Every structure is written in C-alpha cells, then in structure tokens.
C-alpha cells in the first residue's frame, strides 16, 4: 500500500503543478483579451492570431485543469446528499463513480482525441482564419487533459482504498480551503476587527 500511496503523491504533485501553471494561463488569457479589446478600439484593427491565442489559453485552462480540480475536491458533486452519508459509504460511492463513469469517459476521449491530434500534426493543419495559428497544440489538449484527469482518478482511488483499509485519512472529510477562500476569510476577520475597534 505504501508504494501505491507514493504513486498517488507523485500524481498529485504533477496535477498540482499543472493546476498552478493554469492559474497563470488565466492571467495571460485576461491580458491578451484586454489587449485585443484596447487595440481594436484605439487602433481599429485586430489579429486573428491573438484572438486564437486567447482561445487556446482558455482551452488549456479548461482541459488541463480538470485533474487539479479533482485533486482539490472542487469538482461538481451533490454535497447536500453526500454530506449525509457516512465516510465509508461516501468513499465507496466515489470509487464506483470513478470506475464506472470517469475511467470509461477518459479512455473514450483519449482514444477519440489522439487521432485528431495526430492528423493535425502530420498535415500541419492551420486555422481557416487569415493569420490564424496551427491547430495541433489545441487538439493535443483533449487527450492530454483526459490523461491527467484519469491519472488523478487513479490517485483518488488509491486514497479512498487507503482510507477504507485503515492506511490513510479520509480525504473527503479534509477539504482544505484554497488560498482564495483563506484570503477572503482573513479579510473578513480584519474588517470585523476594524469595525469592532471603531464601535
């Protein structure tokens, strides 16, 4: 079990780093979008390449960030139901959901997405828009994103089995607030303290 937990930590570290990189991609997409808008309004011109870079960045965040969302347990789930289940049942439901739904979908998307990427790579497919970009990088995001998501599924199964066999904590009960939530809570406390000091 220790070897599997080590593998789980390795997968978690990969998805954590990629997720943090995607945060910078959000900033880049925002800056590119703002730059495009300013240039279009001020100079009356625009570039299809820059518009497509914005689209590629958004696609990268969406496709490559799925594993990170799963790692952080911030993906969509029916909390008002799952919170009523005991920890063992909640973990079993997660395992079944990963095996029955996540793995087949991921395998299908990888097997369908890879040939599209390979054809675009071999042909040097370009955007149909004037001045557009090559297409294979964005096509590669589909199999890459689902491979990362499926690998995180393996990691989550390892953690669920570790809990069920008494070799690890219940990661579903340990949802730690992310940095944004922690910052918001700290700012709220400071605001309360400041208003209490004025009273």
Backbone as CSV, one residue per row, in Angstrom:
resi,resn,N_x,N_y,N_z,CA_x,CA_y,CA_z,C_x,C_y,C_z
1,UNK,0.826,-1.212,0.000,0.000,0.000,0.000,0.861,1.264,0.000
2,UNK,2.020,1.196,0.650,2.890,2.376,0.716,3.382,2.786,-0.666
3,UNK,3.675,1.784,-1.509,4.123,2.091,-2.877,3.010,2.783,-3.653
4,UNK,1.778,2.331,-3.473,0.643,2.955,-4.157,0.416,4.380,-3.647
5,UNK,0.580,4.570,-2.343,0.421,5.919,-1.794,1.514,6.850,-2.307
6,UNK,2.720,6.307,-2.507,3.807,7.100,-3.084,3.460,7.500,-4.520
7,UNK,2.918,6.548,-5.293,2.461,6.846,-6.652,1.368,7.913,-6.621
8,UNK,0.448,7.801,-5.674,-0.630,8.784,-5.544,-0.069,10.173,-5.273
9,UNK,0.923,10.273,-4.384,1.532,11.572,-4.090,2.238,12.142,-5.320
10,UNK,2.860,11.267,-6.115,3.538,11.705,-7.337,2.528,12.275,-8.341
11,UNK,1.421,11.566,-8.536,0.363,12.052,-9.448,-0.204,13.370,-8.925
12,UNK,-0.446,13.440,-7.611,-0.971,14.674,-7.016,-0.029,15.845,-7.273
13,UNK,1.282,15.603,-7.135,2.262,16.675,-7.336,2.245,17.170,-8.781
14,UNK,2.112,16.252,-9.737,2.060,16.654,-11.151,0.827,17.516,-11.405
15,UNK,-0.335,17.059,-10.967,-1.560,17.824,-11.217,-1.581,19.136,-10.445
16,UNK,-0.952,19.159,-9.269,-0.874,20.400,-8.507,-0.037,21.435,-9.253
17,UNK,1.096,21.013,-9.788,1.956,21.960,-10.525,1.270,22.459,-11.790
18,UNK,0.628,21.540,-12.505,-0.067,21.948,-13.731,-1.224,22.881,-13.387
19,UNK,-1.960,22.589,-12.314,-3.058,23.466,-11.900,-2.582,24.860,-11.550
20,UNK,-1.445,24.941,-10.874,-0.898,26.255,-10.525,-0.425,27.007,-11.769
21,UNK,0.118,26.263,-12.738,0.504,26.887,-14.002,-0.732,27.421,-14.729
22,UNK,-1.841,26.688,-14.651,-3.066,27.128,-15.322,-3.589,28.432,-14.738
23,UNK,-3.279,28.704,-13.470,-3.687,29.989,-12.893,-3.019,31.141,-13.637
24,UNK,-1.751,30.937,-14.037,-1.045,31.958,-14.816,-1.629,32.057,-16.225
25,UNK,-2.112,30.927,-16.749,-2.751,30.951,-18.066,-4.030,31.790,-18.028
26,UNK,-4.743,31.758,-16.900,-5.943,32.601,-16.760,-5.547,34.072,-16.842
27,UNK,-4.470,34.420,-16.132,-3.986,35.806,-16.182,-3.573,36.166,-17.602
28,UNK,-2.832,35.275,-18.274,-2.388,35.544,-19.645,-3.586,35.728,-20.572
29,UNK,-4.596,34.862,-20.447,-5.782,34.979,-21.298,-6.498,36.308,-21.049
30,UNK,-6.556,36.730,-19.789,-7.198,38.001,-19.445,-6.445,39.175,-20.057
31,UNK,-5.101,39.144,-19.957,-4.293,40.230,-20.511,-4.383,40.284,-22.035
32,UNK,-4.348,39.102,-22.669,-4.479,39.054,-24.129,-5.845,39.584,-24.549
33,UNK,-6.891,39.183,-23.837,-8.236,39.650,-24.155,-8.345,41.167,-24.008
34,UNK,-7.808,41.693,-22.902,-7.845,43.146,-22.681,-7.026,43.867,-23.741
35,UNK,-5.852,43.323,-24.069,-5.016,43.930,-25.109,-5.710,43.945,-26.460
36,UNK,-6.369,42.835,-26.811,-7.112,42.781,-28.073,-8.208,43.844,-28.105
37,UNK,-8.936,43.976,-26.997,-10.034,44.948,-26.942,-9.514,46.377,-27.084
38,UNK,-8.418,46.683,-26.391,-7.863,48.041,-26.446,-7.364,48.363,-27.855
39,UNK,-6.632,47.420,-28.456,-6.097,47.650,-29.807,-7.230,47.809,-30.821
40,UNK,-8.263,47.004,-30.674,-9.398,47.102,-31.603,-10.102,48.460,-31.463
41,UNK,-10.280,48.937,-30.227,-10.979,50.206,-30.019,-10.103,51.409,-30.385
42,UNK,-8.820,51.346,-30.016,-7.940,52.502,-30.220,-7.413,52.564,-31.650
43,UNK,-6.947,51.436,-32.172,-6.322,51.424,-33.492,-7.254,50.941,-34.606
44,UNK,-8.401,50.386,-34.224,-9.350,49.916,-35.225,-8.867,48.701,-35.997
45,UNK,-8.030,47.901,-35.384,-7.505,46.702,-36.038,-7.487,45.553,-35.044
46,UNK,-7.336,44.366,-35.545,-7.228,43.207,-34.657,-6.432,42.118,-35.368
47,UNK,-6.082,41.088,-34.622,-5.273,39.992,-35.165,-5.959,38.675,-34.835
48,UNK,-6.181,37.863,-35.855,-6.765,36.546,-35.613,-5.850,35.678,-34.765
49,UNK,-4.540,35.829,-34.937,-3.595,35.032,-34.150,-3.770,35.315,-32.655
50,UNK,-3.895,36.602,-32.293,-4.059,36.945,-30.883,-5.407,36.491,-30.345
51,UNK,-6.440,36.554,-31.175,-7.749,36.049,-30.752,-7.679,34.537,-30.511
52,UNK,-6.954,33.821,-31.373,-6.840,32.376,-31.212,-5.940,32.005,-30.037
53,UNK,-4.918,32.823,-29.754,-4.093,32.572,-28.561,-4.972,32.639,-27.311
54,UNK,-5.840,33.627,-27.274,-6.779,33.754,-26.145,-7.632,32.497,-26.024
55,UNK,-8.129,31.991,-27.125,-8.948,30.778,-27.153,-8.125,29.569,-26.717
56,UNK,-6.872,29.469,-27.200,-6.008,28.345,-26.834,-5.725,28.348,-25.331
57,UNK,-5.481,29.537,-24.778,-5.209,29.637,-23.339,-6.417,29.192,-22.525
58,UNK,-7.599,29.637,-22.927,-8.819,29.225,-22.231,-9.004,27.716,-22.330
59,UNK,-8.772,27.158,-23.532,-8.907,25.713,-23.723,-7.919,24.959,-22.837
60,UNK,-6.711,25.478,-22.709,-5.697,24.829,-21.868,-6.125,24.828,-20.404
61,UNK,-6.638,25.956,-19.942,-7.097,26.039,-18.547,-8.213,25.030,-18.296
62,UNK,-9.164,24.979,-19.207,-10.309,24.099,-19.047,-9.903,22.622,-19.111
63,UNK,-9.085,22.261,-20.105,-8.741,20.850,-20.315,-7.690,20.359,-19.320
64,UNK,-6.644,21.145,-19.077,-5.553,20.676,-18.220,-5.829,20.903,-16.740
65,UNK,-6.840,21.711,-16.422,-7.141,21.993,-15.014,-8.081,20.995,-14.362
66,UNK,-8.612,20.035,-15.132,-9.557,19.075,-14.564,-8.942,18.205,-13.481
67,UNK,-7.725,17.742,-13.708,-7.047,16.923,-12.701,-6.804,17.698,-11.417
68,UNK,-6.456,18.982,-11.559,-6.230,19.834,-10.388,-7.532,20.034,-9.613
69,UNK,-8.637,20.255,-10.335,-9.932,20.424,-9.671,-10.308,19.155,-8.905
70,UNK,-10.035,18.004,-9.502,-10.331,16.730,-8.838,-9.449,16.560,-7.607
71,UNK,-8.167,16.901,-7.743,-7.238,16.813,-6.612,-7.713,17.678,-5.448
72,UNK,-8.154,18.883,-5.743,-8.581,19.823,-4.695,-10.015,19.580,-4.234
73,UNK,-10.687,18.605,-4.839,-12.059,18.247,-4.459,-13.011,19.425,-4.629
74,UNK,-12.799,20.172,-5.727,-13.667,21.315,-6.002,-14.507,21.073,-7.256
75,UNK,-14.508,19.834,-7.722,-15.332,19.488,-8.874,-16.792,19.416,-8.449
76,UNK,-17.667,19.353,-9.418,-19.106,19.333,-9.134,-19.471,18.029,-8.439
77,UNK,-20.152,18.157,-7.336,-20.659,16.983,-6.617,-21.916,17.394,-5.879
78,UNK,-22.749,16.448,-5.580,-24.020,16.750,-4.908,-23.765,16.688,-3.398
79,UNK,-23.225,17.806,-2.865,-22.809,17.845,-1.466,-23.957,17.642,-0.490
80,UNK,-25.135,18.161,-0.819,-26.224,18.048,0.152,-26.643,16.588,0.342
81,UNK,-26.332,15.720,-0.629,-26.575,14.286,-0.441,-25.368,13.597,0.180
82,UNK,-24.184,13.829,-0.417,-23.000,13.104,0.045,-22.623,13.463,1.477
83,UNK,-22.938,14.677,1.910,-22.601,15.066,3.283,-23.426,14.286,4.314
84,UNK,-24.533,13.689,3.898,-25.386,12.919,4.817,-24.921,11.471,4.953
85,UNK,-24.046,11.025,4.030,-23.575,9.643,4.068,-22.449,9.498,5.080
86,UNK,-22.299,8.270,5.619,-21.159,8.044,6.493,-19.893,7.991,5.640
87,UNK,-18.725,8.211,6.254,-17.484,8.316,5.478,-17.192,7.107,4.589
88,UNK,-17.456,5.895,5.080,-17.165,4.712,4.263,-18.042,4.666,3.023
89,UNK,-19.335,4.936,3.182,-20.235,4.921,2.038,-19.853,6.014,1.042
90,UNK,-19.494,7.177,1.552,-19.099,8.284,0.679,-17.874,7.910,-0.157
91,UNK,-16.917,7.233,0.445,-15.709,6.819,-0.278,-16.017,5.721,-1.287
92,UNK,-16.905,4.778,-0.912,-17.302,3.728,-1.859,-18.025,4.325,-3.070
93,UNK,-18.875,5.302,-2.835,-19.587,5.954,-3.940,-18.588,6.636,-4.880
94,UNK,-17.576,7.274,-4.303,-16.552,7.911,-5.129,-15.806,6.882,-5.977
95,UNK,-15.427,5.771,-5.365,-14.707,4.725,-6.106,-15.561,4.219,-7.266
96,UNK,-16.821,3.921,-6.990,-17.711,3.422,-8.048,-17.879,4.476,-9.142
97,UNK,-18.051,5.718,-8.759,-18.205,6.786,-9.748,-16.975,6.937,-10.634
98,UNK,-15.797,6.838,-10.030,-14.559,6.954,-10.808,-14.434,5.799,-11.795
99,UNK,-14.687,4.579,-11.310,-14.523,3.393,-12.162,-15.597,3.321,-13.244
100,UNK,-16.839,3.619,-12.885,-17.950,3.439,-13.822,-18.100,4.615,-14.795
101,UNK,-17.807,5.827,-14.354,-18.046,6.986,-15.200,-16.759,7.667,-15.679
102,UNK,-15.838,7.993,-14.742,-14.653,8.764,-15.121,-13.711,7.986,-16.037
103,UNK,-13.378,6.751,-15.680,-12.421,5.988,-16.482,-12.935,5.714,-17.896
104,UNK,-14.166,5.219,-18.080,-14.626,4.991,-19.456,-14.664,6.274,-20.297
105,UNK,-15.130,7.382,-19.696,-15.162,8.643,-20.431,-13.749,9.073,-20.825
106,UNK,-12.807,8.960,-19.889,-11.435,9.373,-20.170,-10.813,8.525,-21.273
107,UNK,-11.008,7.206,-21.198,-10.463,6.316,-22.234,-11.070,6.665,-23.591
108,UNK,-12.370,6.895,-23.630,-13.029,7.236,-24.885,-12.491,8.551,-25.452
109,UNK,-12.345,9.564,-24.609,-11.883,10.863,-25.089,-10.423,10.816,-25.542
110,UNK,-9.597,10.042,-24.845,-8.202,9.902,-25.271,-8.134,9.166,-26.604
111,UNK,-8.885,8.067,-26.719,-8.827,7.276,-27.954,-9.449,8.014,-29.139
112,UNK,-10.425,8.870,-28.895,-11.019,9.662,-29.977,-10.208,10.924,-30.271
113,UNK,-9.600,11.497,-29.242,-8.865,12.753,-29.419,-7.485,12.586,-30.025
114,UNK,-6.824,11.457,-29.726,-5.454,11.273,-30.212,-5.371,11.253,-31.735
115,UNK,-6.238,10.526,-32.451,-6.142,10.539,-33.917,-6.361,11.935,-34.522
116,UNK,-7.227,12.729,-33.917,-7.450,14.095,-34.411,-6.170,14.906,-34.278
117,UNK,-5.513,14.788,-33.126,-4.229,15.468,-32.927,-3.192,14.956,-33.914
118,UNK,-3.100,13.632,-34.067,-2.079,13.039,-34.944,-2.261,13.494,-36.394
119,UNK,-3.506,13.559,-36.864,-3.762,14.019,-38.234,-3.354,15.485,-38.402
120,UNK,-3.691,16.309,-37.403,-3.343,17.733,-37.481,-1.831,17.922,-37.438
121,UNK,-1.151,17.113,-36.641,0.315,17.166,-36.551,0.943,16.787,-37.891
122,UNK,0.475,15.673,-38.466,1.046,15.166,-39.720,0.775,16.113,-40.892
123,UNK,-0.396,16.720,-40.905,-0.763,17.569,-42.045,-0.341,19.029,-41.857
124,UNK,0.038,19.382,-40.626,0.359,20.789,-40.359,-0.865,21.677,-40.446
125,UNK,-2.020,21.128,-40.037,-3.298,21.840,-40.153,-3.212,23.227,-39.518
126,UNK,-3.705,24.198,-40.282,-3.727,25.587,-39.826,-5.178,26.037,-39.645
127,UNK,-5.338,27.087,-38.888,-6.662,27.691,-38.735,-7.156,28.178,-40.092
128,UNK,-8.456,28.125,-40.295,-9.033,28.627,-41.548,-9.118,30.153,-41.555
129,UNK,-8.871,30.788,-40.417,-8.889,32.246,-40.339,-7.562,32.817,-40.856
130,UNK,-7.631,33.941,-41.543,-6.414,34.578,-42.051,-5.494,34.942,-40.884
131,UNK,-4.243,34.534,-40.985,-3.281,34.829,-39.923,-3.469,33.974,-38.692
132,UNK,-4.265,32.905,-38.812,-4.533,32.036,-37.658,-3.352,31.139,-37.329
133,UNK,-3.520,30.347,-36.287,-2.439,29.519,-35.750,-2.553,28.068,-36.219
134,UNK,-1.485,27.320,-35.977,-1.535,25.878,-36.209,-2.499,25.269,-35.203
135,UNK,-3.111,24.155,-35.573,-4.184,23.597,-34.757,-3.748,22.464,-33.829
136,UNK,-2.623,21.780,-34.116,-2.330,20.586,-33.321,-2.162,20.870,-31.831
137,UNK,-1.617,22.031,-31.403,-1.488,22.217,-29.945,-2.831,22.161,-29.207
138,UNK,-3.863,22.765,-29.814,-5.155,22.767,-29.124,-5.808,21.393,-29.190
139,UNK,-5.570,20.643,-30.282,-6.097,19.282,-30.366,-5.411,18.364,-29.348
140,UNK,-4.132,18.620,-29.095,-3.397,17.805,-28.112,-3.956,17.961,-26.698
141,UNK,-4.593,19.097,-26.430,-5.149,19.340,-25.097,-6.216,18.310,-24.720
142,UNK,-6.936,17.775,-25.712,-8.018,16.828,-25.399,-7.458,15.541,-24.803
143,UNK,-6.567,14.800,-25.499,-6.036,13.585,-24.866,-5.177,13.886,-23.640
144,UNK,-4.429,14.991,-23.679,-3.582,15.315,-22.522,-4.421,15.625,-21.290
145,UNK,-5.468,16.411,-21.478,-6.330,16.777,-20.349,-7.020,15.573,-19.744
146,UNK,-7.537,14.680,-20.589,-8.213,13.498,-20.057,-7.225,12.489,-19.472
147,UNK,-5.985,12.469,-19.975,-4.966,11.607,-19.369,-4.638,12.096,-17.951
148,UNK,-4.523,13.413,-17.784,-4.280,13.972,-16.454,-5.457,13.702,-15.521
149,UNK,-6.668,13.854,-16.039,-7.859,13.600,-15.222,-7.936,12.130,-14.827
150,UNK,-7.647,11.222,-15.766,-7.697,9.798,-15.455,-6.609,9.419,-14.457
151,UNK,-5.411,10.001,-14.617,-4.341,9.703,-13.652,-4.736,10.174,-12.256
152,UNK,-5.417,11.340,-12.177,-5.879,11.799,-10.862,-6.948,10.875,-10.323
153,UNK,-7.762,10.294,-11.211,-8.738,9.295,-10.781,-8.058,8.106,-10.122
154,UNK,-6.949,7.630,-10.711,-6.181,6.544,-10.097,-5.698,6.955,-8.706
155,UNK,-5.170,8.165,-8.623,-4.677,8.657,-7.334,-5.794,8.709,-6.299
156,UNK,-6.969,9.179,-6.703,-8.082,9.292,-5.764,-8.579,7.914,-5.326
157,UNK,-8.567,6.944,-6.232,-8.954,5.584,-5.839,-7.974,5.046,-4.804
158,UNK,-6.685,5.276,-5.022,-5.673,4.816,-4.055,-5.961,5.419,-2.686
159,UNK,-6.258,6.716,-2.648,-6.524,7.383,-1.364,-7.802,6.876,-0.714
160,UNK,-8.831,6.601,-1.528,-10.087,6.071,-0.972,-9.884,4.665,-0.411
161,UNK,-9.155,3.839,-1.150,-8.880,2.471,-0.675,-8.004,2.520,0.576
162,UNK,-7.049,3.430,0.615,-6.200,3.574,1.802,-7.051,3.901,3.022
163,UNK,-8.024,4.802,2.856,-8.908,5.127,3.976,-9.735,3.920,4.396
164,UNK,-10.314,3.235,3.407,-11.201,2.104,3.705,-10.459,0.949,4.364
165,UNK,-9.162,0.811,4.091,-8.365,-0.278,4.685,-7.581,0.180,5.913
166,UNK,-7.797,1.426,6.341,-7.134,1.914,7.540,-5.701,2.352,7.325
167,UNK,-5.310,2.664,6.081,-3.932,3.069,5.794,-3.797,4.559,5.496
168,UNK,-4.887,5.297,5.625,-4.811,6.724,5.328,-6.022,7.458,5.831
169,UNK,-5.961,8.799,5.772,-7.087,9.621,6.239,-8.200,9.669,5.209
170,UNK,-9.342,10.166,5.630,-10.475,10.373,4.744,-10.285,11.718,4.050
171,UNK,-9.818,11.700,2.801,-9.543,12.951,2.097,-10.822,13.732,1.782
172,UNK,-11.951,13.066,1.758,-13.212,13.763,1.506,-13.632,14.610,2.703
173,UNK,-13.170,14.228,3.889,-13.509,14.983,5.096,-12.505,16.090,5.360
174,UNK,-11.407,16.102,4.589,-10.329,17.047,4.851,-10.256,18.133,3.799
175,UNK,-11.386,18.592,3.328,-11.361,19.627,2.307,-10.777,20.890,2.906
176,UNK,-9.546,21.201,2.503,-8.880,22.392,3.000,-9.293,23.581,2.142
177,UNK,-9.485,24.734,2.739,-9.841,25.901,1.933,-8.690,26.279,1.019
178,UNK,-9.001,26.698,-0.201,-7.922,27.106,-1.080,-7.439,28.489,-0.671
179,UNK,-6.407,28.978,-1.350,-5.791,30.243,-0.963,-6.776,31.403,-1.056
180,UNK,-7.624,31.394,-2.075,-8.598,32.477,-2.230,-9.606,32.484,-1.077
181,UNK,-10.073,31.273,-0.695,-11.022,31.189,0.422,-10.354,31.652,1.719
182,UNK,-9.097,31.239,1.919,-8.373,31.626,3.132,-8.175,33.140,3.166
183,UNK,-7.822,33.744,2.026,-7.633,35.191,1.961,-8.948,35.921,2.239
184,UNK,-10.042,35.442,1.654,-11.348,36.067,1.884,-11.730,36.004,3.357
185,UNK,-11.455,34.855,4.001,-11.779,34.724,5.419,-10.925,35.674,6.261
186,UNK,-9.623,35.806,5.917,-8.743,36.713,6.654,-9.187,38.169,6.504
187,UNK,-9.579,38.543,5.282,-10.039,39.915,5.061,-11.331,40.191,5.821
188,UNK,-12.219,39.207,5.881,-13.462,39.379,6.629,-13.180,39.559,8.124
189,UNK,-12.225,38.781,8.642,-11.861,38.924,10.058,-11.282,40.310,10.337
190,UNK,-10.416,40.785,9.423,-9.815,42.117,9.603,-10.882,43.210,9.554
191,UNK,-11.848,43.050,8.643,-12.943,44.028,8.546,-13.775,44.035,9.817
192,UNK,-14.052,42.858,10.357,-14.817,42.756,11.603,-14.057,43.395,12.760
193,UNK,-12.733,43.111,12.792,-11.922,43.670,13.866,-11.866,45.190,13.757
194,UNK,-11.763,45.709,12.520,-11.706,47.159,12.329,-13.027,47.823,12.723
195,UNK,-14.160,47.193,12.351,-15.464,47.770,12.713,-15.717,47.670,14.207
196,UNK,-15.215,46.602,14.847,-15.370,46.474,16.281,-14.529,47.510,17.018
197,UNK,-13.348,47.844,16.447,-12.475,48.854,17.057,-13.058,50.244,16.984
198,UNK,-13.837,50.526,15.916,-14.452,51.852,15.772,-15.649,52.016,16.704
199,UNK,-16.284,50.903,17.057,-17.506,50.981,17.858,-17.227,51.327,19.299
